[in-house]
């Protein structure tokens, strides 16, 4: 699937060296949308990317402030190599050379091992693990010489065993390893790479994957005994891409209400 730009607001001519551009994938709703809005508030121009172009455009419209920050929505399947290359080229040409990347796009299916199909595995690996690789690889030619920052959104499911979540956990566990190795490789180029592992967050995806009884049971075991919000993840991501985190790279930050800190 080739990326298709969804114009949300009139675009000033790119090339203003004082402006910084952030690319956020999976930003049509949920955590990705909250991250895109947070980066807009932090003063970044934002390329809002989602497989659903309408959702991407809606998020972009919520960010744009005439004369301040600009945001545009782009439709792209991050598992499509050619589509991702087209996406990054178009972002650079129309919004500005990107220096920030947040890989949030993800798909999930929870099911017993014997019920997971080959297609389930391939799709989850394609979006959740290969997608971030493609986005980083395709963005590198456009990153300014001053460097940049990248954040991969993983999951606490990559840190702990959860029944019926094998494919999703495997994809997110691979993303953690990719975060660390790419951080080491890209540090000499002034590019920092970190990851955030959300715990139970109140999002549309979470609601689709878990019924009320399961959610209640999990929260009863969580030290903070509540769901987190997408904004709470977004604030950590905004910190990681900021100058305040300038000596942080290769780190995996769990934002999980204490989930991974306890022993049950």
FIPA-788369 format. One record per residue: residue in three letters; y, z, x of N, C-alpha, C in turn. Coordinates in steps of 0.05 Angstrom, whole numbers, padded with zeros to 5 digits, always signed. Each point is the difference from the previous one (the first is absolute). Layout:
ATOM   rest      n.Y      n.Z      n.X     ca.Y     ca.Z     ca.X      c.Y      c.Z      c.X
ATOM    ALA        Y        Z        X        Y        Z        X        Y        Z        X
...
END
This chain:
ATOM   rest      n.Y      n.Z      n.X     ca.Y     ca.Z     ca.X      c.Y      c.Z      c.X
ATOM    UNK   -00024   +00000   +00017   +00024   +00000   -00017   +00025   +00000   +00018
ATOM    UNK   +00017   -00019   -00003   +00024   -00002   +00016   +00022   +00017   -00012
ATOM    UNK   +00015   +00013   +00017   +00021   +00017   -00010   +00021   -00017   -00014
ATOM    UNK   +00011   +00012   -00021   +00021   -00014   -00016   +00023   +00020   -00003
ATOM    UNK   +00022   -00008   +00009   +00023   +00018   -00001   +00011   +00002   -00028
ATOM    UNK   +00005   +00026   -00009   +00012   +00005   -00026   +00028   +00009   +00005
ATOM    UNK   +00020   -00017   -00005   +00028   +00006   +00006   +00009   +00020   -00022
ATOM    UNK   +00011   +00023   +00010   +00009   +00021   -00019   +00030   +00002   -00001
ATOM    UNK   +00013   -00005   +00023   +00029   +00001   +00001   +00009   -00022   +00019
ATOM    UNK   +00025   -00009   -00002   +00010   -00019   +00019   -00002   +00011   +00028
ATOM    UNK   -00009   -00016   +00019   -00004   +00009   +00027   +00022   -00008   +00019
ATOM    UNK   +00013   +00020   +00013   +00019   -00007   +00021   -00014   -00014   +00023
ATOM    UNK   +00015   -00015   +00015   -00012   -00014   +00023   -00012   +00021   +00019
ATOM    UNK   -00025   -00005   +00009   -00013   +00019   +00019   +00013   -00003   +00027
ATOM    UNK   -00008   +00019   +00018   +00010   -00002   +00027   +00020   +00022   +00007
ATOM    UNK   +00008   +00017   -00018   +00018   +00022   +00006   -00015   +00020   +00017
ATOM    UNK   +00007   +00003   +00025   -00015   +00016   +00019   +00001   +00030   -00007
ATOM    UNK   +00019   +00008   -00017   +00002   +00028   -00007   -00018   +00008   -00023
ATOM    UNK   -00012   -00020   -00013   -00018   +00006   -00023   -00029   +00002   +00010
ATOM    UNK   -00015   +00017   -00013   -00028   +00003   +00007   -00017   -00006   -00025
ATOM    UNK   -00022   -00014   +00005   -00017   -00009   -00022   -00027   +00014   +00001
ATOM    UNK   -00008   +00010   -00023   -00027   +00012   -00003   -00017   -00016   -00019
ATOM    UNK   -00025   -00003   +00007   -00020   -00014   -00017   -00019   +00022   -00011
ATOM    UNK   -00003   +00001   -00026   -00018   +00020   -00012   -00020   -00015   -00017
ATOM    UNK   -00026   +00002   +00006   -00020   -00013   -00017   -00010   +00019   -00021
ATOM    UNK   -00012   -00012   -00021   -00009   +00016   -00022   +00022   +00016   -00014
ATOM    UNK   +00024   -00012   +00000   +00024   +00014   -00008   +00008   -00006   -00029
ATOM    UNK   -00018   -00012   -00015   +00007   -00005   -00028   +00000   +00024   -00018
ATOM    UNK   -00015   +00021   +00009   -00002   +00024   -00016   -00010   +00023   +00017
ATOM    UNK   -00001   +00024   -00011   -00012   +00023   +00013   +00013   +00007   +00027
ATOM    UNK   -00017   +00007   +00019   +00010   +00010   +00026   +00017   -00022   +00014
ATOM    UNK   -00010   -00024   -00001   +00015   -00022   +00014   +00028   -00004   -00011
ATOM    UNK   +00003   +00001   -00027   +00026   -00002   -00012   +00018   +00023   +00008
ATOM    UNK   -00011   +00024   +00001   +00016   +00023   +00008   +00009   -00002   +00029
ATOM    UNK   -00017   -00011   +00017   +00007   -00004   +00028   +00022   -00021   +00002
ATOM    UNK   -00002   -00022   -00014   +00020   -00021   +00001   +00027   +00011   -00009
ATOM    UNK   +00001   +00015   -00021   +00025   +00012   -00010   +00011   +00019   +00020
ATOM    UNK   -00017   +00017   +00012   +00010   +00019   +00020   +00012   -00014   +00024
ATOM    UNK   -00012   -00021   +00009   +00011   -00015   +00023   +00026   -00014   -00007
ATOM    UNK   +00002   -00009   -00024   +00025   -00011   -00009   +00022   +00021   +00000
ATOM    UNK   -00006   +00024   -00009   +00019   +00022   +00001   +00008   +00008   +00028
ATOM    UNK   -00019   -00005   +00019   +00006   +00006   +00028   +00016   -00021   +00014
ATOM    UNK   +00006   -00022   -00015   +00017   -00021   +00011   -00013   -00025   +00010
ATOM    UNK   -00027   -00002   -00004   -00014   -00024   +00007   +00002   -00021   -00021
ATOM    UNK   +00002   -00025   +00009   -00005   -00023   -00018   -00031   +00000   -00004
ATOM    UNK   -00009   -00006   -00024   -00029   +00003   -00005   -00012   -00025   -00011
ATOM    UNK   -00022   -00009   +00012   -00017   -00020   -00010   -00023   +00014   -00015
ATOM    UNK   +00001   -00003   -00027   -00020   +00014   -00017   -00023   -00019   -00005
ATOM    UNK   -00023   +00007   +00009   -00023   -00018   -00001   -00022   +00011   -00018
ATOM    UNK   -00010   -00017   -00017   -00022   +00009   -00018   -00015   -00025   -00009
ATOM    UNK   -00026   +00003   -00006   -00015   -00023   -00010   +00011   -00009   -00027
ATOM    UNK   +00013   +00019   -00014   +00013   -00006   -00026   +00030   -00004   +00005
ATOM    UNK   +00008   -00025   -00001   +00028   -00006   +00006   +00020   +00012   -00019
ATOM    UNK   -00008   +00003   -00026   +00018   +00012   -00019   +00005   +00029   +00007
ATOM    UNK   -00021   +00015   +00007   +00004   +00028   +00008   +00017   +00002   +00025
ATOM    UNK   -00004   -00018   +00019   +00016   +00000   +00024   +00029   -00004   -00006
ATOM    UNK   +00006   -00019   -00018   +00028   -00006   -00008   +00012   +00024   -00014
ATOM    UNK   -00015   +00014   -00016   +00010   +00024   -00015   +00008   +00021   +00020
ATOM    UNK   -00017   +00006   +00020   +00007   +00020   +00021   +00024   -00009   +00015
ATOM    UNK   +00002   -00025   +00008   +00023   -00010   +00015   +00026   +00003   -00015
ATOM    UNK   -00001   -00004   -00026   +00024   +00003   -00016   +00009   +00029   -00001
ATOM    UNK   -00019   +00019   +00002   +00007   +00028   +00000   +00013   +00009   +00026
ATOM    UNK   -00004   -00016   +00021   +00010   +00007   +00027   +00028   -00012   +00005
ATOM    UNK   +00004   -00024   -00008   +00023   -00016   +00009   +00026   +00014   -00008
ATOM    UNK   +00018   +00001   +00019   +00027   +00011   -00004   +00020   -00021   +00012
ATOM    UNK   +00014   -00014   -00017   +00018   -00020   +00011   +00019   +00011   +00021
ATOM    UNK   +00000   -00014   +00023   +00017   +00008   +00022   -00012   +00022   +00018
ATOM    UNK   -00022   +00011   -00009   -00013   +00022   +00015   -00027   -00009   +00011
ATOM    UNK   -00021   +00002   -00016   -00026   -00010   +00008   -00008   -00023   -00018
ATOM    UNK   -00017   -00017   +00010   -00011   -00022   -00016   -00030   +00002   +00000
ATOM    UNK   -00012   -00009   -00022   -00029   +00001   -00002   -00009   -00024   -00015
ATOM    UNK   -00023   -00011   +00009   -00012   -00023   -00013   -00030   +00005   -00004
ATOM    UNK   -00011   -00010   -00022   -00028   +00002   -00005   -00015   -00024   +00009
ATOM    UNK   -00024   +00004   +00011   -00017   -00021   +00009   -00028   +00004   -00010
ATOM    UNK   -00013   -00021   -00011   -00027   +00002   -00008   -00018   -00009   +00023
ATOM    UNK   -00020   +00017   +00007   -00018   -00007   +00022   -00025   +00016   -00002
ATOM    UNK   -00023   -00013   +00004   -00025   +00014   +00004   -00003   +00005   +00029
ATOM    UNK   +00001   +00025   +00009   +00000   +00006   +00029   -00026   -00006   +00014
ATOM    UNK   -00021   -00007   -00016   -00026   -00007   +00012   +00000   -00030   +00007
ATOM    UNK   +00021   -00015   -00007   +00001   -00029   +00005   +00016   -00005   +00026
ATOM    UNK   -00013   -00009   +00021   +00014   -00003   +00026   +00024   -00019   -00002
ATOM    UNK   -00003   -00023   -00012   +00022   -00019   -00002   +00022   +00010   -00018
ATOM    UNK   -00007   +00014   -00022   +00020   +00012   -00017   +00017   +00020   +00015
ATOM    UNK   -00013   +00017   +00016   +00015   +00020   +00015   +00019   -00013   +00021
ATOM    UNK   -00010   -00020   +00013   +00018   -00014   +00020   +00024   -00012   -00014
ATOM    UNK   -00005   -00013   -00023   +00023   -00011   -00016   +00019   +00022   -00009
ATOM    UNK   -00011   +00023   -00008   +00016   +00022   -00009   +00019   +00009   +00022
ATOM    UNK   -00010   +00006   +00024   +00016   +00011   +00021   +00022   -00020   +00009
ATOM    UNK   -00008   -00026   +00000   +00020   -00020   +00007   +00023   -00001   -00020
ATOM    UNK   -00008   +00002   -00026   +00021   -00001   -00021   +00017   +00025   +00000
ATOM    UNK   -00012   +00023   +00005   +00016   +00025   +00001   +00020   -00003   +00023
ATOM    UNK   -00008   -00009   +00023   +00018   -00003   +00023   +00023   -00019   -00006
ATOM    UNK   -00007   -00022   -00015   +00020   -00020   -00005   +00020   +00008   -00022
ATOM    UNK   -00009   +00016   -00019   +00016   +00005   -00024   +00011   +00028   -00002
ATOM    UNK   -00014   +00019   +00011   +00010   +00028   -00002   +00009   +00009   +00028
ATOM    UNK   -00015   -00006   +00020   +00007   +00008   +00028   -00025   +00006   +00016
ATOM    UNK   +00003   -00002   +00026   -00023   +00005   +00018   -00010   +00029   -00005
ATOM    UNK   -00025   +00003   -00008   -00010   +00027   -00007   -00006   +00017   +00025
ATOM    UNK   +00009   +00025   -00001   -00006   +00019   +00021   -00017   +00023   -00010
ATOM    UNK   -00003   +00002   -00026   -00016   +00022   -00013   -00021   -00013   -00018
ATOM    UNK   -00024   +00011   +00002   -00022   -00009   -00017   -00015   +00024   -00011
ATOM    UNK   -00004   +00000   -00026   -00017   +00021   -00012   -00023   -00014   -00015
ATOM    UNK   -00025   +00004   +00010   -00023   -00012   -00013   -00012   +00019   -00021
ATOM    UNK   +00008   -00005   -00025   -00010   +00017   -00022   -00019   -00014   -00018
ATOM    UNK   -00001   -00027   +00000   -00017   -00014   -00018   -00029   +00009   +00003
ATOM    UNK   -00013   +00005   -00023   -00027   +00010   +00001   -00014   -00006   -00026
ATOM    UNK   -00026   -00002   +00001   -00017   -00001   -00024   -00023   +00020   +00004
ATOM    UNK   -00010   +00010   -00023   -00022   +00019   +00002   -00019   -00003   -00023
ATOM    UNK   -00025   +00005   +00006   -00020   +00002   -00020   -00020   +00022   +00008
ATOM    UNK   -00003   +00020   -00017   -00018   +00022   +00006   -00026   -00005   -00016
ATOM    UNK   -00022   +00000   +00014   -00026   -00004   -00013   -00022   +00008   +00019
ATOM    UNK   -00024   +00007   -00010   -00022   +00007   +00017   -00007   -00024   +00019
ATOM    UNK   -00011   +00006   +00023   -00005   -00021   +00020   -00016   -00023   -00012
ATOM    UNK   -00021   +00007   -00016   -00017   -00021   -00010   +00014   -00018   -00021
ATOM    UNK   +00023   +00009   -00010   +00014   -00016   -00020   +00023   -00016   +00013
ATOM    UNK   +00007   +00005   +00025   +00021   -00015   +00012   -00010   -00028   +00009
ATOM    UNK   +00014   -00020   -00007   -00008   -00027   +00007   +00012   -00008   +00027
ATOM    UNK   -00011   -00021   +00011   +00011   -00011   +00025   +00029   -00008   -00004
ATOM    UNK   +00007   -00011   -00023   +00027   -00008   -00006   +00019   +00024   -00001
ATOM    UNK   -00010   +00024   -00010   +00016   +00024   +00000   +00008   +00008   +00028
ATOM    UNK   -00020   +00000   +00018   +00005   +00007   +00028   +00020   -00019   +00013
ATOM    UNK   -00005   -00026   -00003   +00016   -00020   +00013   +00029   +00002   -00010
ATOM    UNK   +00004   +00004   -00026   +00027   +00001   -00011   +00015   +00025   +00010
ATOM    UNK   -00014   +00023   +00000   +00014   +00025   +00010   +00006   -00002   +00029
ATOM    UNK   -00018   -00010   +00016   +00006   -00004   +00029   +00022   -00021   +00004
ATOM    UNK   -00001   -00021   -00017   +00020   -00021   +00003   +00029   +00010   -00005
ATOM    UNK   +00003   +00015   -00022   +00027   +00010   -00007   +00008   +00024   +00017
ATOM    UNK   -00018   +00020   +00001   +00006   +00026   +00012   +00001   +00001   +00030
ATOM    UNK   -00016   -00018   +00013   -00001   +00001   +00029   +00009   -00026   +00014
ATOM    UNK   -00011   -00022   -00010   +00008   -00025   +00012   +00029   -00006   -00007
ATOM    UNK   +00009   +00007   -00024   +00027   -00005   -00009   +00021   +00012   +00019
ATOM    UNK   -00002   +00026   +00007   +00019   +00012   +00019   -00001   -00014   +00027
ATOM    UNK   -00024   -00008   +00010   -00001   -00015   +00025   +00015   -00026   -00002
ATOM    UNK   -00004   -00015   -00022   +00014   -00025   -00004   +00030   +00003   -00001
ATOM    UNK   +00009   +00021   -00014   +00028   +00005   -00003   +00013   +00007   +00027
ATOM    UNK   -00013   +00017   +00015   +00011   +00008   +00026   +00000   -00025   +00019
ATOM    UNK   -00022   -00014   +00001   -00002   -00023   +00017   +00021   -00021   -00007
ATOM    UNK   +00004   -00005   -00026   +00019   -00021   -00008   +00029   +00008   +00003
ATOM    UNK   +00005   +00027   -00001   +00027   +00009   +00002   +00010   +00002   +00029
ATOM    UNK   -00018   +00004   +00019   +00008   +00004   +00028   +00019   -00021   +00012
ATOM    UNK   -00004   -00025   -00006   +00019   -00020   +00012   +00029   +00004   -00010
ATOM    UNK   +00004   +00014   -00021   +00027   +00003   -00011   +00013   +00026   +00006
ATOM    UNK   -00015   +00020   +00011   +00011   +00026   +00005   +00021   -00002   +00022
ATOM    UNK   +00024   +00011   -00004   +00021   -00002   +00020   -00008   +00014   +00026
ATOM    UNK   +00013   -00008   +00022   -00006   +00011   +00026   +00005   +00030   +00001
ATOM    UNK   +00016   +00010   -00019   +00006   +00029   -00001   -00024   +00016   -00010
ATOM    UNK   -00020   -00014   -00010   -00024   +00014   -00009   -00001   +00005   -00030
ATOM    UNK   -00019   +00016   -00008   -00002   +00006   -00029   -00020   +00022   -00005
ATOM    UNK   -00008   +00003   -00025   -00019   +00020   -00008   -00017   -00009   -00023
ATOM    UNK   -00026   +00008   +00001   -00019   -00008   -00020   -00015   +00024   -00010
ATOM    UNK   -00006   +00000   -00026   -00015   +00022   -00012   -00022   -00011   -00017
ATOM    UNK   -00024   +00009   +00005   -00023   -00008   -00017   -00007   +00022   -00019
ATOM    UNK   -00003   -00006   -00025   -00008   +00020   -00020   -00030   +00001   -00002
ATOM    UNK   -00012   +00022   +00009   -00029   +00003   +00000   -00008   +00018   -00024
ATOM    UNK   -00016   +00020   +00004   -00009   +00017   -00022   -00015   +00024   +00011
ATOM    UNK   +00001   +00023   -00013   -00016   +00022   +00008   -00030   -00007   -00002
ATOM    UNK   -00006   -00020   -00016   -00028   -00009   -00002   -00011   -00011   +00026
ATOM    UNK   +00018   -00006   +00019   -00008   -00009   +00026   -00008   +00024   +00018
ATOM    UNK   +00008   +00024   -00008   -00004   +00024   +00017   -00024   +00017   -00010
ATOM    UNK   -00006   -00003   -00025   -00021   +00017   -00012   -00019   -00018   -00016
ATOM    UNK   -00025   +00010   -00003   -00019   -00015   -00016   +00004   +00004   -00030
ATOM    UNK   +00000   -00022   -00014   +00003   +00001   -00029   -00021   -00018   -00013
ATOM    UNK   -00017   +00011   -00017   -00021   -00016   -00012   +00012   -00023   -00016
ATOM    UNK   -00013   -00023   +00002   +00008   -00024   -00015   +00024   -00014   +00012
ATOM    UNK   +00010   +00009   +00023   +00023   -00012   +00012   -00005   -00013   +00027
ATOM    UNK   -00025   -00010   +00004   -00007   -00009   +00027   +00017   -00024   +00010
ATOM    UNK   +00003   -00020   -00016   +00015   -00024   +00009   +00029   +00006   +00004
ATOM    UNK   +00012   +00014   -00019   +00028   +00007   +00003   +00005   +00017   +00024
ATOM    UNK   -00017   +00021   +00004   +00003   +00018   +00023   -00004   -00015   +00026
ATOM    UNK   -00019   -00019   +00001   -00005   -00015   +00024   +00024   -00017   +00007
ATOM    UNK   +00012   -00012   -00020   +00024   -00017   +00006   +00023   +00017   +00010
ATOM    UNK   +00004   +00023   -00012   +00022   +00017   +00008   -00005   +00014   +00027
ATOM    UNK   -00026   +00006   +00005   -00007   +00011   +00027   +00005   -00020   +00022
ATOM    UNK   -00006   -00026   -00006   +00006   -00021   +00019   +00029   -00003   +00005
ATOM    UNK   +00016   +00004   -00021   +00029   -00002   +00002   +00012   +00022   +00018
ATOM    UNK   -00013   +00024   +00000   +00009   +00021   +00017   -00005   -00007   +00030
ATOM    UNK   -00024   -00011   +00005   -00005   -00009   +00028   +00018   -00023   +00008
ATOM    UNK   +00006   -00018   -00018   +00018   -00022   +00006   +00028   +00010   +00005
ATOM    UNK   +00008   +00021   -00014   +00027   +00012   +00004   +00002   +00011   +00028
ATOM    UNK   -00020   +00015   +00009   +00001   +00012   +00027   +00000   -00022   +00022
ATOM    UNK   -00018   -00019   -00002   -00002   -00020   +00021   +00024   -00018   +00001
ATOM    UNK   +00011   -00008   -00024   +00024   -00017   +00000   +00024   +00015   +00010
ATOM    UNK   +00001   +00026   -00005   +00022   +00017   +00011   +00001   -00001   +00030
ATOM    UNK   -00024   +00002   +00012   -00001   +00000   +00030   +00007   -00028   +00010
ATOM    UNK   -00009   -00021   -00013   +00005   -00027   +00009   +00030   -00008   -00003
ATOM    UNK   +00012   +00009   -00022   +00027   -00009   -00006   +00023   +00018   +00011
ATOM    UNK   -00008   +00024   +00010   +00021   +00018   +00010   +00017   -00012   +00022
ATOM    UNK   -00011   -00015   +00019   +00017   -00012   +00020   +00020   -00020   -00011
ATOM    UNK   -00004   -00009   -00024   +00019   -00019   -00013   +00020   +00015   -00017
ATOM    UNK   +00000   +00026   +00001   +00019   +00016   -00016   -00007   +00002   -00029
ATOM    UNK   -00025   -00005   -00007   -00009   +00001   -00028   -00018   +00024   -00004
ATOM    UNK   +00007   +00018   -00018   -00016   +00023   -00006   -00018   -00005   -00025
ATOM    UNK   -00024   +00010   +00001   -00019   -00004   -00022   -00012   +00027   -00008
ATOM    UNK   +00005   +00008   -00024   -00012   +00025   -00010   -00013   -00005   -00027
ATOM    UNK   -00013   +00021   -00011   -00013   -00003   -00025   +00005   +00025   -00017
ATOM    UNK   -00001   -00003   -00026   +00001   +00022   -00019   -00025   +00000   -00017
ATOM    UNK   -00013   +00023   -00002   -00024   +00002   -00017   +00007   +00017   -00025
ATOM    UNK   +00005   -00013   -00022   +00006   +00015   -00025   -00025   +00014   -00011
ATOM    UNK   +00004   +00023   -00012   -00020   +00013   -00015   +00002   -00008   -00029
ATOM    UNK   -00006   +00017   -00019   +00002   -00007   -00029   +00029   -00004   -00008
ATOM    UNK   +00007   -00024   -00006   +00027   -00007   -00007   +00001   -00012   -00028
ATOM    UNK   +00019   +00008   -00015   +00003   -00009   -00028   +00010   -00029   -00001
ATOM    UNK   -00018   -00019   -00001   +00007   -00028   -00001   -00017   -00015   -00020
ATOM    UNK   +00008   -00024   -00008   -00017   -00015   -00019   -00028   -00005   +00011
ATOM    UNK   -00003   -00005   +00027   -00026   -00005   +00011   -00018   +00025   -00002
ATOM    UNK   +00012   +00023   +00006   -00015   +00025   -00002   -00010   +00005   -00029
ATOM    UNK   +00017   -00006   -00019   -00007   +00004   -00028   -00023   -00018   -00008
ATOM    UNK   -00001   -00024   +00011   -00021   -00019   -00006   -00027   +00009   +00012
ATOM    UNK   +00001   +00013   +00023   -00024   +00006   +00015   -00012   +00027   -00007
ATOM    UNK   +00014   +00017   -00014   -00010   +00027   -00005   +00006   +00009   -00029
ATOM    UNK   -00020   +00012   -00013   +00005   +00010   -00027   +00012   +00028   +00001
ATOM    UNK   +00009   +00010   -00023   +00014   +00026   -00001   -00017   +00023   +00011
ATOM    UNK   -00025   +00000   -00007   -00018   +00022   +00008   -00003   +00000   +00031
ATOM    UNK   -00004   -00024   +00011   -00003   -00001   +00030   +00026   +00009   +00014
ATOM    UNK   +00022   -00009   -00011   +00026   +00008   +00012   +00004   +00030   -00001
ATOM    UNK   -00006   +00012   -00023   +00003   +00029   -00003   -00018   +00015   +00020
ATOM    UNK   -00025   -00010   +00003   -00018   +00013   +00019   +00010   -00001   +00029
ATOM    UNK   +00010   -00024   +00007   +00011   -00003   +00027   +00024   +00018   +00005
ATOM    UNK   +00018   +00001   -00019   +00024   +00016   +00003   -00007   +00030   +00002
ATOM    UNK   -00021   +00008   -00013   -00008   +00028   +00002   -00008   +00008   +00028
ATOM    UNK   -00008   -00020   +00016   -00009   +00005   +00027   +00022   -00005   +00021
ATOM    UNK   +00023   -00010   -00009   +00022   -00007   +00017   +00018   +00024   +00005
ATOM    UNK   +00006   +00006   +00025   +00017   +00024   +00006   +00026   +00000   -00016
ATOM    UNK   +00014   -00023   -00002   +00025   -00001   -00014   -00003   -00003   -00030
ATOM    UNK   -00025   -00006   -00009   -00007   +00000   -00029   +00017   -00018   -00017
ATOM    UNK   +00008   -00023   +00011   +00015   -00019   -00016   -00002   -00028   +00012
ATOM    UNK   +00006   -00020   -00016   +00001   -00027   +00011   +00026   -00004   +00015
ATOM    UNK   -00001   -00016   +00021   +00024   -00007   +00014   +00014   -00023   -00015
ATOM    UNK   +00024   -00006   +00008   +00015   -00022   -00012   +00004   -00023   +00020
ATOM    UNK   +00004   -00024   -00010   +00005   -00023   +00018   +00024   +00005   +00017
ATOM    UNK   +00020   +00013   -00011   +00025   +00005   +00015   -00006   +00018   +00024
ATOM    UNK   -00019   +00019   -00002   -00007   +00017   +00022   -00013   -00015   +00023
ATOM    UNK   -00015   -00021   -00006   -00010   -00017   +00021   +00022   -00017   +00012
ATOM    UNK   +00017   -00010   -00017   +00022   -00018   +00009   +00019   +00014   +00019
ATOM    UNK   +00005   +00026   -00004   +00018   +00015   +00017   -00012   +00003   +00028
ATOM    UNK   -00026   +00003   +00002   -00013   +00002   +00026   +00001   -00027   +00015
ATOM    UNK   -00005   -00021   -00015   +00001   -00027   +00012   +00029   -00006   +00010
ATOM    UNK   +00020   +00007   -00016   +00028   -00004   +00008   +00006   +00014   +00026
ATOM    UNK   -00012   +00024   +00003   +00004   +00015   +00025   -00013   -00014   +00023
ATOM    UNK   -00025   -00010   -00004   -00015   -00012   +00022   +00013   -00026   +00010
ATOM    UNK   +00014   -00014   -00017   +00013   -00025   +00010   +00028   +00005   +00010
ATOM    UNK   +00010   +00025   -00002   +00027   +00007   +00008   +00001   +00007   +00029
ATOM    UNK   +00025   +00002   +00011   +00004   +00008   +00027   -00008   +00029   +00005
ATOM    UNK   -00002   +00016   -00022   -00008   +00028   +00002   -00029   +00002   +00010
ATOM    UNK   -00016   -00021   -00003   -00028   +00000   +00008   -00004   -00018   +00025
ATOM    UNK   +00021   -00003   +00016   +00000   -00020   +00021   -00021   +00005   +00022
ATOM    UNK   -00011   +00025   +00002   -00021   +00005   +00020   -00027   +00004   -00013
ATOM    UNK   -00003   -00010   -00024   -00026   +00002   -00014   -00012   -00028   -00002
ATOM    UNK   -00024   -00003   +00010   -00016   -00024   -00004   -00029   +00006   +00002
ATOM    UNK   -00016   -00015   -00015   -00029   +00004   +00000   -00009   +00025   -00015
ATOM    UNK   +00017   +00010   -00017   -00006   +00025   -00015   -00009   -00006   -00029
ATOM    UNK   -00017   +00017   -00010   -00010   -00002   -00027   +00010   +00025   -00015
ATOM    UNK   +00018   -00002   -00018   +00012   +00022   -00014   -00013   +00003   -00028
ATOM    UNK   -00013   +00022   -00005   -00012   +00005   -00026   +00020   +00013   -00018
ATOM    UNK   +00005   -00012   -00023   +00018   +00011   -00020   -00017   +00005   -00024
ATOM    UNK   -00013   +00023   -00001   -00023   +00003   -00018   -00002   +00028   -00014
ATOM    UNK   +00022   +00015   +00000   -00001   +00026   -00014   -00019   +00019   +00013
ATOM    UNK   -00008   -00004   +00025   -00019   +00018   +00013   -00029   -00008   -00002
ATOM    UNK   -00005   -00024   -00011   -00028   -00008   -00005   -00017   +00000   +00026
ATOM    UNK   +00010   -00013   +00021   -00016   -00002   +00024   +00002   +00025   +00018
ATOM    UNK   +00017   +00019   -00007   +00003   +00024   +00016   -00021   +00021   -00006
ATOM    UNK   -00012   -00002   -00024   -00018   +00021   -00009   -00029   -00007   +00005
ATOM    UNK   -00017   +00021   +00002   -00029   -00003   +00001   -00012   +00011   -00025
ATOM    UNK   -00015   -00016   -00015   -00011   +00009   -00025   -00030   +00007   +00004
END
